[in-house]
Amino acid sequence: MELFSSLEKLLKISNPEKKCVDFQDFYEKYKNGELEENHNGEVQSFETPSYKEFLEILLPSKVNSRKKLNRVEGQASLLHAIIHIEYSAIDLALDHAYRFRDLPKEYYDDWLEVADDEVRHFLMLISLLKELGYKYGDFPVHDSLFLASKNSESSLVSRMSVVPRYLEASGLDSNPLIIEKLNSLNTPFTRKFVSALEIILKEEVEHVRKGDKWFHFACRESEIDTNCYFHIVKEIYPKAFQNGKLNREARKKAGFTTEEIEIASGETSIPHC
C-alpha cells in the first residue's frame, strides 16, 4: 500500500461505515510503518463532497435552525448537525495529509491521529442518534466545510489558517454554549449528549493546537508574517472576527496568543500583514 493513493481512496468513499472501517485498517498499517510514500504523485482536487450521494445538501441559510431542544426531533436535528461536522472533519483531516507533500513525518502523524479522533467522535455520536430513532441522512446538511477545504487548497498556510485556526477554533467557542443549553434540560439523554460534547471539546483543543503548530511552520517556511492569518481568513469569510464570545481559555491552550484572541473577538483592529 502507498500512503497518498490510499488517502485518495479513503476520501472518495461515500459510505460512512465503510470509510470508518477502511480508515481504521489503513491507520493500523500506517502506525506499523507498512505504507510506502510517493510524494511525487498527482494531487487531485475534489469537486464534490464524499457525502453527496446520500445527504440532501442545502445552502446554510436554508438549513432549519435547531431551537426546539425540549423535543426529541430538535435534539436529533442538533445532534445530526454535529455528526455532520465530525464526518466532514474526517475528510478534512485526511485531505490535510493527502494534499500537502514533502513535509516532516510528524505532520502526517498529527493529521492522521486527528482523523482517528474524528472517526471515534463520529461513531460515538451516531450511536446517540440511533437512541433517538434517527440515522445520519435524516436531516438536510450544508457543505460549508467542504467548500472551506476547496477554498484553502492553494497553500499549507491557507489551509491551516482557514480550517484549524478559524473554523475548528470557532467550534471551541460554540461547544460550551451548546452544552449550557443541553444542561438546562437535564434529562438522561441530554446528559449523555453533554458527556460526548465534553470529550469532543477536550480533544478538539489538541486538534486546533496541531493546526496552530503547522500554521507557524508554514509561515516560517514561506517567510510569511503570522498576522497574515487574519487577512487570509477575511478573504474567504469577510464577516470573520466580529464575535466577542470566544472560549478564551480553550483558545490559549490551542496556541492562540492574547493579542490574537483580542483581534479575533473584534476588540482590536486587524494588523497589517
MARNU-624229 format. One record per residue (C-alpha): residue in one letter; residue number from 1; x, y, z. Coordinates in steps of 0.25 Angstrom, whole numbers, plus 5000, padded with zeros to 4 digits. Example, Ala and Ser with C-alpha at 12.3 -4.5 7.8 and 13.67 -1.06 7.14 Angstrom:
2
<site res="a" n="1" east="5049" north="4982" up="5031"/>
<site res="s" n="2" east="5055" north="4996" up="5029"/>
This chain:
273
<site res="m" n="1" east="5000" north="5000" up="5000"/>
<site res="e" n="2" east="5004" north="5014" up="4997"/>
<site res="l" n="3" east="5001" north="5026" up="5007"/>
<site res="f" n="4" east="4995" north="5036" up="4997"/>
<site res="s" n="5" east="4988" north="5027" up="4988"/>
<site res="s" n="6" east="4981" north="5021" up="5000"/>
<site res="l" n="7" east="4977" north="5034" up="5005"/>
<site res="e" n="8" east="4971" north="5038" up="4992"/>
<site res="k" n="9" east="4963" north="5025" up="4992"/>
<site res="l" n="10" east="4958" north="5028" up="5006"/>
<site res="l" n="11" east="4954" north="5042" up="5002"/>
<site res="k" n="12" east="4946" north="5037" up="4991"/>
<site res="i" n="13" east="4938" north="5026" up="4999"/>
<site res="s" n="14" east="4923" north="5031" up="5000"/>
<site res="n" n="15" east="4918" north="5021" up="5010"/>
<site res="p" n="16" east="4921" north="5026" up="5025"/>
<site res="e" n="17" east="4922" north="5012" up="5031"/>
<site res="k" n="18" east="4932" north="5007" up="5020"/>
<site res="k" n="19" east="4940" north="5020" up="5021"/>
<site res="c" n="20" east="4942" north="5018" up="5036"/>
<site res="v" n="21" east="4945" north="5003" up="5035"/>
<site res="d" n="22" east="4955" north="5005" up="5024"/>
<site res="f" n="23" east="4961" north="5016" up="5031"/>
<site res="q" n="24" east="4964" north="5008" up="5043"/>
<site res="d" n="25" east="4970" north="4997" up="5035"/>
<site res="f" n="26" east="4979" north="5007" up="5028"/>
<site res="y" n="27" east="4983" north="5015" up="5041"/>
<site res="e" n="28" east="4988" north="5002" up="5047"/>
<site res="k" n="29" east="4996" north="4999" up="5035"/>
<site res="y" n="30" east="5001" north="5014" up="5035"/>
<site res="k" n="31" east="5005" north="5013" up="5050"/>
<site res="n" n="32" east="5012" north="5000" up="5048"/>
<site res="g" n="33" east="5021" north="5006" up="5037"/>
<site res="e" n="34" east="5015" north="4997" up="5026"/>
<site res="l" n="35" east="5012" north="5008" up="5016"/>
<site res="e" n="36" east="5021" north="5013" up="5004"/>
<site res="e" n="37" east="5021" north="5028" up="5001"/>
<site res="n" n="38" east="5021" north="5034" up="4988"/>
<site res="h" n="39" east="5021" north="5049" up="4989"/>
<site res="n" n="40" east="5022" north="5052" up="4974"/>
<site res="g" n="41" east="5009" north="5046" up="4971"/>
<site res="e" n="42" east="4997" north="5055" up="4965"/>
<site res="v" n="43" east="4989" north="5062" up="4975"/>
<site res="q" n="44" east="4974" north="5062" up="4971"/>
<site res="s" n="45" east="4965" north="5074" up="4974"/>
<site res="f" n="46" east="4951" north="5068" up="4978"/>
<site res="e" n="47" east="4939" north="5075" up="4972"/>
<site res="t" n="48" east="4928" north="5070" up="4981"/>
<site res="p" n="49" east="4928" north="5065" up="4995"/>
<site res="s" n="50" east="4928" north="5050" up="4998"/>
<site res="y" n="51" east="4915" north="5050" up="5005"/>
<site res="k" n="52" east="4907" north="5056" up="4993"/>
<site res="e" n="53" east="4901" north="5043" up="4989"/>
<site res="f" n="54" east="4894" north="5040" up="5002"/>
<site res="l" n="55" east="4891" north="5054" up="5008"/>
<site res="e" n="56" east="4882" north="5065" up="5004"/>
<site res="i" n="57" east="4891" north="5078" up="5003"/>
<site res="l" n="58" east="4885" north="5091" up="5004"/>
<site res="l" n="59" east="4890" north="5105" up="5006"/>
<site res="p" n="60" east="4894" north="5109" up="5020"/>
<site res="s" n="61" east="4883" north="5119" up="5020"/>
<site res="k" n="62" east="4873" north="5108" up="5016"/>
<site res="v" n="63" east="4876" north="5098" up="5027"/>
<site res="n" n="64" east="4866" north="5099" up="5038"/>
<site res="s" n="65" east="4870" north="5105" up="5051"/>
<site res="r" n="66" east="4871" north="5095" up="5063"/>
<site res="k" n="67" east="4864" north="5103" up="5074"/>
<site res="k" n="68" east="4853" north="5093" up="5080"/>
<site res="l" n="69" east="4863" north="5085" up="5088"/>
<site res="n" n="70" east="4852" north="5081" up="5098"/>
<site res="r" n="71" east="4847" north="5072" up="5087"/>
<site res="v" n="72" east="4853" north="5059" up="5082"/>
<site res="e" n="73" east="4853" north="5064" up="5068"/>
<site res="g" n="74" east="4860" north="5077" up="5072"/>
<site res="q" n="75" east="4871" north="5069" up="5079"/>
<site res="a" n="76" east="4872" north="5059" up="5068"/>
<site res="s" n="77" east="4874" north="5071" up="5058"/>
<site res="l" n="78" east="4885" north="5077" up="5066"/>
<site res="l" n="79" east="4892" north="5064" up="5068"/>
<site res="h" n="80" east="4891" north="5061" up="5053"/>
<site res="a" n="81" east="4897" north="5075" up="5050"/>
<site res="i" n="82" east="4909" north="5072" up="5060"/>
<site res="i" n="83" east="4910" north="5058" up="5054"/>
<site res="h" n="84" east="4912" north="5064" up="5040"/>
<site res="i" n="85" east="4922" north="5074" up="5045"/>
<site res="e" n="86" east="4930" north="5062" up="5051"/>
<site res="y" n="87" east="4928" north="5054" up="5038"/>
<site res="s" n="88" east="4933" north="5066" up="5030"/>
<site res="a" n="89" east="4945" north="5067" up="5039"/>
<site res="i" n="90" east="4949" north="5053" up="5036"/>
<site res="d" n="91" east="4950" north="5057" up="5021"/>
<site res="l" n="92" east="4957" north="5070" up="5025"/>
<site res="a" n="93" east="4968" north="5063" up="5033"/>
<site res="l" n="94" east="4970" north="5052" up="5022"/>
<site res="d" n="95" east="4971" north="5064" up="5012"/>
<site res="h" n="96" east="4981" north="5071" up="5020"/>
<site res="a" n="97" east="4990" north="5059" up="5020"/>
<site res="y" n="98" east="4987" north="5056" up="5005"/>
<site res="r" n="99" east="4988" north="5069" up="4999"/>
<site res="f" n="100" east="5001" north="5075" up="5004"/>
<site res="r" n="101" east="5014" north="5067" up="5001"/>
<site res="d" n="102" east="5029" north="5067" up="5005"/>
<site res="l" n="103" east="5026" north="5071" up="5019"/>
<site res="p" n="104" east="5032" north="5065" up="5032"/>
<site res="k" n="105" east="5027" north="5051" up="5036"/>
<site res="e" n="106" east="5021" north="5058" up="5049"/>
<site res="y" n="107" east="5011" north="5066" up="5040"/>
<site res="y" n="108" east="5005" north="5053" up="5035"/>
<site res="d" n="109" east="5005" north="5047" up="5048"/>
<site res="d" n="110" east="4998" north="5058" up="5054"/>
<site res="w" n="111" east="4987" north="5059" up="5044"/>
<site res="l" n="112" east="4984" north="5044" up="5043"/>
<site res="e" n="113" east="4983" north="5044" up="5058"/>
<site res="v" n="114" east="4973" north="5055" up="5057"/>
<site res="a" n="115" east="4965" north="5047" up="5046"/>
<site res="d" n="116" east="4965" north="5035" up="5056"/>
<site res="d" n="117" east="4959" north="5044" up="5067"/>
<site res="e" n="118" east="4949" north="5049" up="5057"/>
<site res="v" n="119" east="4945" north="5035" up="5053"/>
<site res="r" n="120" east="4943" north="5032" up="5068"/>
<site res="h" n="121" east="4935" north="5044" up="5070"/>
<site res="f" n="122" east="4926" north="5041" up="5058"/>
<site res="l" n="123" east="4923" north="5027" up="5063"/>
<site res="m" n="124" east="4920" north="5032" up="5077"/>
<site res="l" n="125" east="4910" north="5042" up="5073"/>
<site res="i" n="126" east="4904" north="5032" up="5062"/>
<site res="s" n="127" east="4901" north="5023" up="5074"/>
<site res="l" n="128" east="4894" north="5034" up="5081"/>
<site res="l" n="129" east="4886" north="5038" up="5069"/>
<site res="k" n="130" east="4881" north="5023" up="5068"/>
<site res="e" n="131" east="4876" north="5024" up="5082"/>
<site res="l" n="132" east="4866" north="5035" up="5077"/>
<site res="g" n="133" east="4862" north="5027" up="5066"/>
<site res="y" n="134" east="4869" north="5034" up="5055"/>
<site res="k" n="135" east="4881" north="5032" up="5046"/>
<site res="y" n="136" east="4891" north="5040" up="5038"/>
<site res="g" n="137" east="4884" north="5046" up="5026"/>
<site res="d" n="138" east="4870" north="5048" up="5032"/>
<site res="f" n="139" east="4873" north="5063" up="5032"/>
<site res="p" n="140" east="4878" north="5073" up="5021"/>
<site res="v" n="141" east="4892" north="5078" up="5023"/>
<site res="h" n="142" east="4901" north="5089" up="5017"/>
<site res="d" n="143" east="4915" north="5087" up="5010"/>
<site res="s" n="144" east="4922" north="5099" up="5017"/>
<site res="l" n="145" east="4933" north="5091" up="5022"/>
<site res="f" n="146" east="4936" north="5084" up="5008"/>
<site res="l" n="147" east="4936" north="5098" up="5002"/>
<site res="a" n="148" east="4946" north="5103" up="5012"/>
<site res="s" n="149" east="4955" north="5091" up="5008"/>
<site res="k" n="150" east="4953" north="5095" up="4994"/>
<site res="n" n="151" east="4956" north="5110" up="4996"/>
<site res="s" n="152" east="4969" north="5107" up="5004"/>
<site res="e" n="153" east="4975" north="5097" up="4995"/>
<site res="s" n="154" east="4985" north="5107" up="4990"/>
<site res="s" n="155" east="4996" north="5106" up="5001"/>
<site res="l" n="156" east="4998" north="5100" up="5015"/>
<site res="v" n="157" east="4998" north="5114" up="5021"/>
<site res="s" n="158" east="4984" north="5116" up="5015"/>
<site res="r" n="159" east="4979" north="5102" up="5019"/>
<site res="m" n="160" east="4984" north="5103" up="5034"/>
<site res="s" n="161" east="4978" north="5117" up="5035"/>
<site res="v" n="162" east="4964" north="5114" up="5030"/>
<site res="v" n="163" east="4961" north="5101" up="5035"/>
<site res="p" n="164" east="4968" north="5098" up="5049"/>
<site res="r" n="165" east="4971" north="5112" up="5053"/>
<site res="y" n="166" east="4958" north="5118" up="5049"/>
<site res="l" n="167" east="4947" north="5108" up="5047"/>
<site res="e" n="168" east="4951" north="5098" up="5057"/>
<site res="a" n="169" east="4955" north="5109" up="5067"/>
<site res="s" n="170" east="4941" north="5114" up="5065"/>
<site res="g" n="171" east="4936" north="5101" up="5069"/>
<site res="l" n="172" east="4943" north="5103" up="5083"/>
<site res="d" n="173" east="4935" north="5115" up="5084"/>
<site res="s" n="174" east="4921" north="5109" up="5081"/>
<site res="n" n="175" east="4923" north="5096" up="5088"/>
<site res="p" n="176" east="4921" north="5101" up="5102"/>
<site res="l" n="177" east="4909" north="5109" up="5098"/>
<site res="i" n="178" east="4902" north="5096" up="5093"/>
<site res="i" n="179" east="4906" north="5089" up="5106"/>
<site res="e" n="180" east="4900" north="5100" up="5114"/>
<site res="k" n="181" east="4886" north="5099" up="5107"/>
<site res="l" n="182" east="4886" north="5084" up="5108"/>
<site res="n" n="183" east="4890" north="5085" up="5123"/>
<site res="s" n="184" east="4877" north="5093" up="5125"/>
<site res="l" n="185" east="4869" north="5081" up="5120"/>
<site res="n" n="186" east="4876" north="5071" up="5129"/>
<site res="t" n="187" east="4870" north="5058" up="5124"/>
<site res="p" n="188" east="4877" north="5045" up="5124"/>
<site res="f" n="189" east="4879" north="5046" up="5109"/>
<site res="t" n="190" east="4884" north="5061" up="5109"/>
<site res="r" n="191" east="4894" north="5057" up="5120"/>
<site res="k" n="192" east="4900" north="5046" up="5111"/>
<site res="f" n="193" east="4900" north="5057" up="5099"/>
<site res="v" n="194" east="4907" north="5067" up="5108"/>
<site res="s" n="195" east="4917" north="5056" up="5112"/>
<site res="a" n="196" east="4920" north="5053" up="5098"/>
<site res="l" n="197" east="4922" north="5068" up="5095"/>
<site res="e" n="198" east="4931" north="5070" up="5106"/>
<site res="i" n="199" east="4940" north="5059" up="5101"/>
<site res="i" n="200" east="4940" north="5065" up="5087"/>
<site res="l" n="201" east="4943" north="5079" up="5093"/>
<site res="k" n="202" east="4955" north="5074" up="5100"/>
<site res="e" n="203" east="4961" north="5067" up="5088"/>
<site res="e" n="204" east="4957" north="5078" up="5078"/>
<site res="v" n="205" east="4967" north="5087" up="5086"/>
<site res="e" n="206" east="4978" north="5078" up="5083"/>
<site res="h" n="207" east="4973" north="5078" up="5068"/>
<site res="v" n="208" east="4974" north="5093" up="5067"/>
<site res="r" n="209" east="4987" north="5093" up="5074"/>
<site res="k" n="210" east="4993" north="5084" up="5063"/>
<site res="g" n="211" east="4987" north="5094" up="5053"/>
<site res="d" n="212" east="4994" north="5105" up="5061"/>
<site res="k" n="213" east="5007" north="5097" up="5060"/>
<site res="w" n="214" east="5007" north="5095" up="5045"/>
<site res="f" n="215" east="5002" north="5109" up="5042"/>
<site res="h" n="216" east="5014" north="5115" up="5049"/>
<site res="f" n="217" east="5023" north="5104" up="5042"/>
<site res="a" n="218" east="5017" north="5108" up="5028"/>
<site res="c" n="219" east="5019" north="5123" up="5031"/>
<site res="r" n="220" east="5034" north="5121" up="5035"/>
<site res="e" n="221" east="5036" north="5112" up="5022"/>
<site res="s" n="222" east="5029" north="5122" up="5013"/>
<site res="e" n="223" east="5034" north="5135" up="5021"/>
<site res="i" n="224" east="5020" north="5140" up="5023"/>
<site res="d" n="225" east="5016" north="5149" up="5035"/>
<site res="t" n="226" east="5007" north="5141" up="5044"/>
<site res="n" n="227" east="4998" north="5153" up="5044"/>
<site res="c" n="228" east="4994" north="5149" up="5030"/>
<site res="y" n="229" east="4985" north="5139" up="5037"/>
<site res="f" n="230" east="4974" north="5149" up="5039"/>
<site res="h" n="231" east="4975" north="5154" up="5024"/>
<site res="i" n="232" east="4975" north="5140" up="5019"/>
<site res="v" n="233" east="4962" north="5137" up="5026"/>
<site res="k" n="234" east="4956" north="5150" up="5023"/>
<site res="e" n="235" east="4958" north="5148" up="5008"/>
<site res="i" n="236" east="4949" north="5135" up="5009"/>
<site res="y" n="237" east="4940" north="5140" up="5021"/>
<site res="p" n="238" east="4938" north="5155" up="5020"/>
<site res="k" n="239" east="4930" north="5155" up="5033"/>
<site res="a" n="240" east="4940" north="5148" up="5041"/>
<site res="f" n="241" east="4946" north="5153" up="5055"/>
<site res="q" n="242" east="4934" north="5160" up="5060"/>
<site res="n" n="243" east="4929" north="5151" up="5071"/>
<site res="g" n="244" east="4933" north="5155" up="5085"/>
<site res="k" n="245" east="4928" north="5142" up="5091"/>
<site res="l" n="246" east="4941" north="5134" up="5090"/>
<site res="n" n="247" east="4945" north="5122" up="5098"/>
<site res="r" n="248" east="4958" north="5129" up="5102"/>
<site res="e" n="249" east="4963" north="5118" up="5111"/>
<site res="a" n="250" east="4962" north="5107" up="5101"/>
<site res="r" n="251" east="4968" north="5116" up="5090"/>
<site res="k" n="252" east="4980" north="5119" up="5099"/>
<site res="k" n="253" east="4982" north="5104" up="5101"/>
<site res="a" n="254" east="4981" north="5103" up="5086"/>
<site res="g" n="255" east="4993" north="5113" up="5083"/>
<site res="f" n="256" east="4986" north="5126" up="5081"/>
<site res="t" n="257" east="4992" north="5138" up="5087"/>
<site res="t" n="258" east="4985" north="5148" up="5096"/>
<site res="e" n="259" east="4987" north="5158" up="5085"/>
<site res="e" n="260" east="4981" north="5149" up="5074"/>
<site res="i" n="261" east="4969" north="5146" up="5083"/>
<site res="e" n="262" east="4966" north="5161" up="5085"/>
<site res="i" n="263" east="4967" north="5163" up="5070"/>
<site res="a" n="264" east="4958" north="5150" up="5067"/>
<site res="s" n="265" east="4948" north="5156" up="5077"/>
<site res="g" n="266" east="4947" north="5169" up="5070"/>
<site res="e" n="267" east="4953" north="5177" up="5082"/>
<site res="t" n="268" east="4966" north="5181" up="5074"/>
<site res="s" n="269" east="4967" north="5184" up="5059"/>
<site res="i" n="270" east="4974" north="5174" up="5050"/>
<site res="p" n="271" east="4989" north="5178" up="5048"/>
<site res="h" n="272" east="4995" north="5180" up="5035"/>
<site res="c" n="273" east="5001" north="5167" up="5028"/>
